[in-house]
Amino acid sequence: MERVFEMRANDILALLIAKVQRKGQRSEEVFKVINWLLGYDAVTLEKVMGSDVTYKTFFDQAPKVNDDYLKVTGSICKVRIETIEDRTYRMMRVLDKLVDELAKGKKSDDIIAKYTVDR
């Protein structure tokens, strides 16, 4: 966990984008789920991607974390998301799960709707 915390956010985000693009999806789909999860708009996300901020800092300094991330369940890398106690690590794994769903062909709007709780 510590190792991924210290990696550069722009490197990991580039890998996530490449993953969905290999499966025929657009990078905008990744940006939409990041915006839903963490509140980054296009301008702020572009700044992050042009910086050396760590992946941990990317999550810890997110503009507006969507509490609905707690509704995301399932396994990622053989770890049940809902059992992860560390908030930052859990959000990282939630983003992984959302990107996996994109890579499987689901649209960001459908993914977001699935996990959004009406308020």
N, C-alpha and C positions, 0 to 999 in steps of 0.2 A: 504494500500500500504506500509506504513512504517513497518508494522509487517513482511511482506514477505521480505522486504529489509534486515532486520536484522537476518533472519534465516540463518543457515549455508548452504552454497552451496552444500556441499556433501550430506546433508540430502535431499534436494529437488531433486538433480540429481538422487539419489537412488530411490526416489519415481517415477520419470519420467521413469527410466529404468524398474522398477517393473511394471509399467502400460503397457508398450509395451510387456514385457515378458509374462504377463498374457494373452495377446492377441496373443501369438505365435510368436512374433517378437524377434529378437536378439538385445542385447545391442549395438552391433556395428552400428545398424541403427541409434540409438540415437546419438552415437559419430559422425557419418557422418554429421548429421544435425547441431550438435554443431560446428563442424569444419567449415561447410559452413557459418553458421551464425556469429560465433565469432572468428574463426581462431585458436582455440585451437587444437594442435596436441595431439596425444595419451600420450606422456610423460608429457606435461604441464597439460593436463586434469587429469592425474593420480595424479600429485602433488596437484592440487586443491582438488581432492576428498579425499586426505589424510591430508587435513589441516582444519583449522577453519575459513577460509575466508567466509565472508557473501555473500549472493546471489547478493546483489547490487554490491559489489566489484568484484565478478565474471564477471559481465557484464561490469562494468566501466573500468576494467583493461584487457579486452579482447585483445588478441594480434592483431586482425585485423577484425573489424566489417565489414561485407559485406553490403554495402549500398542497396543491393537488398532486404533487410529485409523490406524496405518501400513498396515493391510490395505485401507483404502479407496482405490480407484483410480478412474480415469475423468477426464472433463473437466468443468470448471465454468468458465464464461465464457471458453471456448477455451484454458484452461490445464490441462495434465495435472497432476492432484493429486500424483502420485508423483514429479514432477520439482521440486516446490517445496522449496527447501532451508531456508528460515526456518521454524522449528518453529511459532511462533505463527500465522504466515500460513497454513501448511499446515492447522493445526487449524481455522482460520476457514473455509477452503475445504472441509474435510471436513464441517463443520457445514452449510455451504451444500448440499453434495451430499446429506446425509441429509435435509435439509428438502425438497429437490427430490424425493427419492424418496417422502416423505410426501405431497407435493402431487400426485404421480402416482397416489395411492391405496394405496400400500403401507402396511402397519401397522408401527408402531414395533417390535413384538416380532419381526417377520419381518426387518426391516432389521438390528436388533441381532444376531439369530442368524446372519445372512449374514456379518457381519464379526467375530464373536466366535471367537477361537481357543481351542480346548479346552486347558486347562492341566493 
